[in-house]
Amino acid sequence: MQKLLASLLFLLCFSLTTQAQQPEKLNASEIHLAVKKLNFLGSVLYLAAHPDDENTRLISYMSNHVKARTAYLSLTRGDGGQNLIGPEIRELLGVIRTQELLAARRTDGGEQRFTRANDFGYSKHPDETLAIWNKNEVLSDVVLAIRQFKPDIIINRFDHRSPGTTHGHHTSSAMLSVEAFDLANDKNAFPEQVKQYGTWQPQREFFNTSWWFYGSQEKFDEADKTNLLNFDIGVYYPALGLSNNEIAALASSKHLCQGFGRLTQRGSQTEYIELIKGDLPEDKSNLFDGINTTWTRVKGGAKIESILKKVETNFNFENPASHLDQLLKAKQLIEKIDNPQWKDQKIKEINRIIEACAGLYLEASASTPTAATGQSVDITIEALNRSNAIIKLDSYSISNTETNYGKPLNTNDKQELKAQLDIPSTLQPTAPYWLNKKGSLGMYRVDDTNLIGKPETPRAITVAFNLNINGVPFTITKDLIYRYSKPDKGELYRPFEIIPEASAKISQKVIIFENDQQKDIPVTVKAGKDNLEGYVTIAHPKGWSVFPEKQKFIIANKDQEQTLLFTVIPPKNQNEGLMTPMIHVGDNVYTKELVEIDYEHIPFQTVLLPSESKIVRLDIKKRGENIAYIEGAGDVVPASLQQIGYNVMVLKPEEITAERLSAFDAVVVGIRAYNIVDHLKFKQDILFDFVEKGGNMIVQYNTNRRLKTDQIAPYDLKLSRDRVTDENAEVILLAPDHEVLNFPNKITSNDFEGWTQERGLYFPDEWASEFTPILSMHDKDETAKTGSLLVAKHGKGHYIYTGLSFFREFPAGVSGAYRLFANMLSIGKSDLKTDNGLKN
């Protein structure tokens, strides 16, 4: 039995990790559900600020139970958060979270949309948020989403009436939604949109509330619920074999980079929404009460409804193809209705149903996952009719180049065709469109207004299959993909990507020169085509020298790399700037790096980013050499410490022993380690004993929820939610004479210039008298926060707790952050001398 359960669990996990990359194949129950949705003409737009803000229970309920067309509008892509599964942060994290949202929507049945707002990090108030975002542009994008999607109902995840009580992005999302509710129907608001999409007035707007908004279950029970609707979202779907809550949990678990993998839930659960605009439904269990959601809401819809209701009521689960004539007739009627909103949407839906009922399998697979413009790519086309329908493949077209075929697709007789595609020189490389141009702190720059709001860049190469089904012309378009297999994973899919003919990278994004000694910096050139040759030069700041000035490369085969070494000589004094490799191929110059993101739970991603590294000539001194690092959530602190000359050894929790630690000068605990590393709680006594015997222990920030142990320090220490989000907030030195601010580097206010995104987060707010608070800082109109850096003597060594965001400052090359951290590692070691005065 245990083996059986383990096997079932493996199959479930495998299907969840590979589903995002496989083509859609609907079974009969899923086709029937799609027909039910086809017969419901109502729509819901759920709106919040970030990936993971969405209520997947409600989205799934609206999509699978109510049958409404449902979308989630996330104002940002979640770039400002942390990554629990890998090293990607900022823009690359936003790419991952975008794909996780799309995976969640594939699971719960919703659609996904965005604005151009950039998640710049935690914000305490909407005033700050809307000052950093371009409020007018984000509002424009929200209005655009409403005019494009045309929802009958909008549901906000957050309350617009309580600024300052939660994340500023959260409240801002609700405030913008409330404002956009009426603006979407104003022809004078963003008139350039009106020309293309017209105006639209949603019928109702709700706030997705719960007892937590009222402070307690008791207060919620006593509250006036006149404007509240409620319904049980724990419904069970026999056709799917899952309850709504189970589907919602599976969708939420797609947010793996945020640690949202969780157990599924079952059983009855009441959801509440509060009316904030529009009329209150008489039936409070039906938010569409009073809104016509049948085909009769469109002119000519009665005939369509008559046909499709018969299909729904008498659906043939054994032979869905028996409904093809009815569906094709309904499709022809839908194409004639004079309602662009429902016409376009319902044609997409019925096309998907017809394809599934016909048992059609249509695929176009390239011989390679990537190609540069000017290359030729072999394509294998597979066409298969798995029904008894009379289907003929008249022709197929690849990027608008049509090839006649004119042969029948006989039942279960696979047709495999070969084609060759020359990649047009006009095509741009495949990349997330919002990263093509440099934006601002608060906004992404998108010059093509037709792309605004889309979750990802439309695929450049598509194949259209022009069919005739039971005498009716029918076209199905598929994206070109790459299909392959691995012995340990089986059949796999990834998108086909257009890449540049050359790209370059410097693996280290921040290069620290701790003195004026030169360094050899490797530059890796990657070929996007065969027989690539050219030369590389380096753009660099004034005062720095690079030798040689240029180097030639010759790469025989596509996807191969060649590494060139350039000698970089820093200036004598502290200085910093950007270094960019420039690849010259013929008349073209390439300055971007091709980044690949490969996780099993999302499709393979290629991202083009500026290939640049920050070079810092740092005036820094340090003591001690050997550092043990205990990893928490993904960060680059170990590599950053190696940059300034430390020997860093990453230790697994099970490797922490007194004997092992005796070889190190200090132990550094990674961010959120006490939140995610279970075994660490059993090693506290060993770590504290290491400190007592003379070692230094530095613990970086942890959240105050879900700690694996209450004793994270040798003395009482209580974490809070205190944080300083203004990266420019004034820093006051509370203990200016303390060793950590004076040895071996003199720390001044200048060292806190140039910090990025925030000062720090989850500072302690209570601590034992043994701790000395070192710094004070605060956001505007707030009290001083003094828990960002706490130092305590413990035996012969020192324990340091810090909520300062070194994990953000090191990748940004903030020199003051390096100098302060070196002091933290050096504390108590002022008696260590070398021949030249300091141990480097």
Secondary structure, 3 states (H helix, E strand, C coil): CHHHHHHHHHHHHHHHHHHHHCCCCCCHHHHHHHHHHHCCCCEEEEEECCCCCCCHHHHHHHHHHCCCEEEEEECCCCCCCCCCCCCCCHHHHHHHHHHHHHHHHHHHCCEEEECCECCCCCCCCHHHHHHHCCHHHHHHHHHHHHHHHCCCEEEECCCCCCCCCCCHHHHHHHHHHHHHHHHCCCCCCCHHHHHHHCCCCCCEEEECCCHHHHCCHHHHHHCCCCCEEEEECCCEECCCCEEHHHHHHHHHCCCHHHCCCCCCCCCCCEEEEEEEEECCCCCCCCCCCCCCCCHHHCCCHHHHHHHHHHHHHCCCCCCHHHHHHHHHHHHHHHCCCCCHHHHHHHHHHHHHHHHHHCCEEEEEEECCCEECCCCEEEEEEEEEECCCCCEEEEEEEECCEEEEEEEECCECCCEEEEEEEECCCCCCCCCCHHHCECCCCCECECCCHHHCCCCCCCCCCEEEEEEEECCEEEEEEEECEEEEEECCCEEEEEECEECCCEEEECCCCEEEECCCCCEEEEEEEEECCCCEEEEEEEECCCCCEEECCEEEEEECCCCCEEEEEEEEECCCCCEEEEEEEEEEECCEEECEEEEEECCCCCCCEEEEEECCEEEEECCCCCCCCEEEEECCCCCCHHHHHHHCCCEEEEECHHHCCHHHHCCCCEEEECCCHHHHCHHHHHHHHHHHHHHHCCCEEEECCCCCCCCCCCCCCCCCEEEEEEEECCCCCCCEECCCCCHHHCCCCCCCHHHHCCCCCCCEEEEEEEECCCEEECEEECCCCCCCECCCEEEEEECCEEEEEECECHHHHCCCCCHHHHHHHHHHHHCCCCCCCCCCCCCC
